[in-house]
Amino acid sequence: MDFLKDLWLFMKERKKYWLIPVVIVLLLLGVLIVFGGSSAVAPFIYTLF
């Protein structure tokens, strides 16, 4: 969680608000991969890629 806090402070201080959608998409893809790798939904998620 310290990484996310540091990333947020960096974006806020340097006015890099355009990075917020990039970070959100990467986090969602990570959650999708973790969720898809260990569930019965995996075959449906892998067809997306």
N, CA, C and O atoms as a printed pandas DataFrame, in Angstrom:
     atom_number atom_name residue_name chain_id  residue_number  x_coord  y_coord  z_coord
0              1         N          MET        A               1    0.820   -1.198    0.000
1              2        CA          MET        A               1    0.000    0.000    0.000
2              3         C          MET        A               1    0.865    1.264    0.000
3              4         O          MET        A               1    0.422    2.317   -0.459
4              5         N          ASP        A               2    2.075    1.164    0.505
5              6        CA          ASP        A               2    2.955    2.334    0.484
6              7         C          ASP        A               2    3.271    2.757   -0.938
7              8         O          ASP        A               2    3.410    3.946   -1.225
8              9         N          PHE        A               3    3.384    1.774   -1.832
9             10        CA          PHE        A               3    3.665    2.090   -3.233
10            11         C          PHE        A               3    2.544    2.927   -3.837
11            12         O          PHE        A               3    2.804    3.911   -4.529
12            13         N          LEU        A               4    1.303    2.540   -3.579
13            14        CA          LEU        A               4    0.174    3.294   -4.126
14            15         C          LEU        A               4    0.100    4.692   -3.531
15            16         O          LEU        A               4   -0.239    5.655   -4.219
16            17         N          LYS        A               5    0.420    4.793   -2.252
17            18        CA          LYS        A               5    0.420    6.108   -1.601
18            19         C          LYS        A               5    1.510    6.997   -2.200
19            20         O          LYS        A               5    1.274    8.174   -2.475
20            21         N          ASP        A               6    2.696    6.438   -2.399
21            22        CA          ASP        A               6    3.781    7.198   -3.001
22            23         C          ASP        A               6    3.453    7.588   -4.443
23            24         O          ASP        A               6    3.762    8.696   -4.882
24            25         N          LEU        A               7    2.833    6.680   -5.159
25            26        CA          LEU        A               7    2.447    6.969   -6.542
26            27         C          LEU        A               7    1.427    8.101   -6.589
27            28         O          LEU        A               7    1.521    8.989   -7.436
28            29         N          TRP        A               8    0.460    8.071   -5.688
29            30        CA          TRP        A               8   -0.549    9.130   -5.631
30            31         C          TRP        A               8    0.083   10.475   -5.292
31            32         O          TRP        A               8   -0.250   11.491   -5.903
32            33         N          LEU        A               9    0.997   10.487   -4.315
33            34        CA          LEU        A               9    1.662   11.737   -3.950
34            35         C          LEU        A               9    2.515   12.266   -5.108
35            36         O          LEU        A               9    2.576   13.474   -5.334
36            37         N          PHE        A              10    3.166   11.371   -5.831
37            38        CA          PHE        A              10    3.948   11.779   -7.005
38            39         C          PHE        A              10    3.051   12.435   -8.053
39            40         O          PHE        A              10    3.371   13.502   -8.579
40            41         N          MET        A              11    1.915   11.779   -8.351
41            42        CA          MET        A              11    1.014   12.322   -9.366
42            43         C          MET        A              11    0.436   13.663   -8.925
43            44         O          MET        A              11    0.276   14.573   -9.738
44            45         N          LYS        A              12    0.131   13.780   -7.665
45            46        CA          LYS        A              12   -0.454   15.015   -7.149
46            47         C          LYS        A              12    0.559   16.154   -7.166
47            48         O          LYS        A              12    0.229   17.280   -7.539
48            49         N          GLU        A              13    1.788   15.859   -6.763
49            50        CA          GLU        A              13    2.810   16.895   -6.687
50            51         C          GLU        A              13    3.263   17.363   -8.065
51            52         O          GLU        A              13    3.478   18.557   -8.275
52            53         N          ARG        A              14    3.407   16.434   -9.000
53            54        CA          ARG        A              14    3.928   16.768  -10.325
54            55         C          ARG        A              14    2.818   17.030  -11.351
55            56         O          ARG        A              14    3.104   17.231  -12.531
56            57         N          LYS        A              15    1.566   17.028  -10.911
57            58        CA          LYS        A              15    0.408   17.269  -11.778
58            59         C          LYS        A              15    0.345   16.276  -12.937
59            60         O          LYS        A              15    0.085   16.662  -14.076
60            61         N          LYS        A              16    0.581   15.012  -12.648
61            62        CA          LYS        A              16    0.543   13.951  -13.651
62            63         C          LYS        A              16   -0.778   13.181  -13.543
63            64         O          LYS        A              16   -0.783   11.960  -13.392
64            65         N          TYR        A              17   -1.873   13.895  -13.620
65            66        CA          TYR        A              17   -3.177   13.262  -13.450
66            67         C          TYR        A              17   -3.541   12.341  -14.607
67            68         O          TYR        A              17   -4.447   11.518  -14.473
68            69         N          TRP        A              18   -2.856   12.461  -15.738
69            70        CA          TRP        A              18   -3.136   11.582  -16.873
70            71         C          TRP        A              18   -2.692   10.153  -16.591
71            72         O          TRP        A              18   -3.072    9.239  -17.324
72            73         N          LEU        A              19   -1.891    9.937  -15.538
73            74        CA          LEU        A              19   -1.455    8.589  -15.188
74            75         C          LEU        A              19   -2.532    7.793  -14.442
75            76         O          LEU        A              19   -2.448    6.568  -14.365
76            77         N          ILE        A              20   -3.520    8.464  -13.905
77            78        CA          ILE        A              20   -4.547    7.779  -13.106
78            79         C          ILE        A              20   -5.282    6.705  -13.919
79            80         O          ILE        A              20   -5.433    5.591  -13.418
80            81         N          PRO        A              21   -5.751    6.982  -15.155
81            82        CA          PRO        A              21   -6.412    5.909  -15.920
82            83         C          PRO        A              21   -5.479    4.743  -16.232
83            84         O          PRO        A              21   -5.915    3.592  -16.257
84            85         N          VAL        A              22   -4.207    5.026  -16.467
85            86        CA          VAL        A              22   -3.245    3.958  -16.758
86            87         C          VAL        A              22   -3.097    3.042  -15.546
87            88         O          VAL        A              22   -3.092    1.819  -15.684
88            89         N          VAL        A              23   -2.976    3.633  -14.368
89            90        CA          VAL        A              23   -2.830    2.850  -13.141
90            91         C          VAL        A              23   -4.087    2.029  -12.875
91            92         O          VAL        A              23   -3.998    0.867  -12.479
92            93         N          ILE        A              24   -5.244    2.621  -13.090
93            94        CA          ILE        A              24   -6.508    1.904  -12.851
94            95         C          ILE        A              24   -6.644    0.717  -13.800
95            96         O          ILE        A              24   -7.055   -0.364  -13.379
96            97         N          VAL        A              25   -6.306    0.904  -15.071
97            98        CA          VAL        A              25   -6.397   -0.192  -16.041
98            99         C          VAL        A              25   -5.431   -1.310  -15.668
99           100         O          VAL        A              25   -5.795   -2.484  -15.737
100          101         N          LEU        A              26   -4.213   -0.967  -15.277
101          102        CA          LEU        A              26   -3.242   -1.990  -14.882
102          103         C          LEU        A              26   -3.708   -2.750  -13.646
103          104         O          LEU        A              26   -3.549   -3.968  -13.572
104          105         N          LEU        A              27   -4.278   -2.044  -12.679
105          106        CA          LEU        A              27   -4.794   -2.722  -11.482
106          107         C          LEU        A              27   -5.954   -3.659  -11.833
107          108         O          LEU        A              27   -6.035   -4.772  -11.312
108          109         N          LEU        A              28   -6.845   -3.209  -12.712
109          110        CA          LEU        A              28   -7.976   -4.052  -13.113
110          111         C          LEU        A              28   -7.511   -5.287  -13.876
111          112         O          LEU        A              28   -8.050   -6.374  -13.674
112          113         N          LEU        A              29   -6.520   -5.135  -14.747
113          114        CA          LEU        A              29   -5.983   -6.292  -15.454
114          115         C          LEU        A              29   -5.324   -7.274  -14.495
115          116         O          LEU        A              29   -5.449   -8.488  -14.660
116          117         N          GLY        A              30   -4.626   -6.755  -13.499
117          118        CA          GLY        A              30   -4.011   -7.624  -12.502
118          119         C          GLY        A              30   -5.044   -8.400  -11.719
119          120         O          GLY        A              30   -4.879   -9.596  -11.480
120          121         N          VAL        A              31   -6.114   -7.725  -11.316
121          122        CA          VAL        A              31   -7.186   -8.400  -10.574
122          123         C          VAL        A              31   -7.863   -9.437  -11.463
123          124         O          VAL        A              31   -8.193  -10.529  -11.001
124          125         N          LEU        A              32   -8.067   -9.108  -12.720
125          126        CA          LEU        A              32   -8.695  -10.045  -13.657
126          127         C          LEU        A              32   -7.842  -11.290  -13.859
127          128         O          LEU        A              32   -8.374  -12.398  -13.930
128          129         N          ILE        A              33   -6.543  -11.124  -13.952
129          130        CA          ILE        A              33   -5.656  -12.270  -14.128
130          131         C          ILE        A              33   -5.629  -13.142  -12.877
131          132         O          ILE        A              33   -5.670  -14.368  -12.971
132          133         N          VAL        A              34   -5.561  -12.509  -11.708
133          134        CA          VAL        A              34   -5.551  -13.288  -10.463
134          135         C          VAL        A              34   -6.871  -14.014  -10.275
135          136         O          VAL        A              34   -6.890  -15.189   -9.907
136          137         N          PHE        A              35   -7.969  -13.326  -10.523
137          138        CA          PHE        A              35   -9.286  -13.931  -10.370
138          139         C          PHE        A              35   -9.507  -15.031  -11.413
139          140         O          PHE        A              35  -10.051  -16.091  -11.105
140          141         N          GLY        A              36   -9.085  -14.767  -12.629
141          142        CA          GLY        A              36   -9.316  -15.716  -13.718
142          143         C          GLY        A              36   -8.453  -16.958  -13.638
143          144         O          GLY        A              36   -8.840  -18.010  -14.146
144          145         N          GLY        A              37   -7.308  -16.861  -13.019
145          146        CA          GLY        A              37   -6.418  -18.006  -12.944
146          147         C          GLY        A              37   -6.854  -19.056  -11.949
147          148         O          GLY        A              37   -6.398  -20.197  -12.014
148          149         N          SER        A              38   -7.726  -18.694  -11.033
149          150        CA          SER        A              38   -8.080  -19.635   -9.967
150          151         C          SER        A              38   -9.588  -19.848   -9.835
151          152         O          SER        A              38  -10.084  -20.119   -8.742
152          153         N          SER        A              39  -10.303  -19.729  -10.924
153          154        CA          SER        A              39  -11.747  -19.909  -10.813
154          155         C          SER        A              39  -12.291  -20.658  -12.027
155          156         O          SER        A              39  -11.562  -20.965  -12.970
156          157         N          ALA        A              40  -13.567  -20.938  -11.978
157          158        CA          ALA        A              40  -14.228  -21.628  -13.084
158          159         C          ALA        A              40  -14.516  -20.678  -14.242
159          160         O          ALA        A              40  -14.936  -21.120  -15.311
160          161         N          VAL        A              41  -14.299  -19.407  -14.047
161          162        CA          VAL        A              41  -14.547  -18.412  -15.076
162          163         C          VAL        A              41  -13.340  -18.275  -16.005
163          164         O          VAL        A              41  -13.413  -17.564  -17.007
164          165         N          ALA        A              42  -12.243  -18.939  -15.689
165          166        CA          ALA        A              42  -10.992  -18.795  -16.425
166          167         C          ALA        A              42  -11.138  -19.003  -17.934
167          168         O          ALA        A              42  -10.602  -18.195  -18.692
168          169         N          PRO        A              43  -11.824  -20.027  -18.409
169          170        CA          PRO        A              43  -11.921  -20.186  -19.875
170          171         C          PRO        A              43  -12.590  -19.004  -20.567
171          172         O          PRO        A              43  -12.255  -18.688  -21.709
172          173         N          PHE        A              44  -13.528  -18.351  -19.894
173          174        CA          PHE        A              44  -14.208  -17.214  -20.496
174          175         C          PHE        A              44  -13.329  -15.977  -20.498
175          176         O          PHE        A              44  -13.397  -15.171  -21.425
176          177         N          ILE        A              45  -12.505  -15.817  -19.472
177          178        CA          ILE        A              45  -11.610  -14.673  -19.407
178          179         C          ILE        A              45  -10.490  -14.833  -20.419
179          180         O          ILE        A              45  -10.092  -13.850  -21.045
180          181         N          TYR        A              46   -9.974  -16.025  -20.596
181          182        CA          TYR        A              46   -8.875  -16.218  -21.526
182          183         C          TYR        A              46   -9.301  -16.016  -22.964
183          184         O          TYR        A              46   -8.454  -15.746  -23.815
184          185         N          THR        A              47  -10.578  -16.137  -23.266
185          186        CA          THR        A              47  -11.029  -15.870  -24.631
186          187         C          THR        A              47  -10.996  -14.375  -24.940
187          188         O          THR        A              47  -10.988  -13.993  -26.110
188          189         N          LEU        A              48  -10.976  -13.533  -23.925
189          190        CA          LEU        A              48  -10.886  -12.086  -24.148
190          191         C          LEU        A              48   -9.513  -11.696  -24.675
191          192         O          LEU        A              48   -9.376  -10.713  -25.404
192          193         N          PHE        A              49   -8.511  -12.459  -24.309
193          194        CA          PHE        A              49   -7.149  -12.113  -24.711
194          195         C          PHE        A              49   -6.726  -12.998  -25.852
195          196         O          PHE        A              49   -5.606  -12.873  -26.347
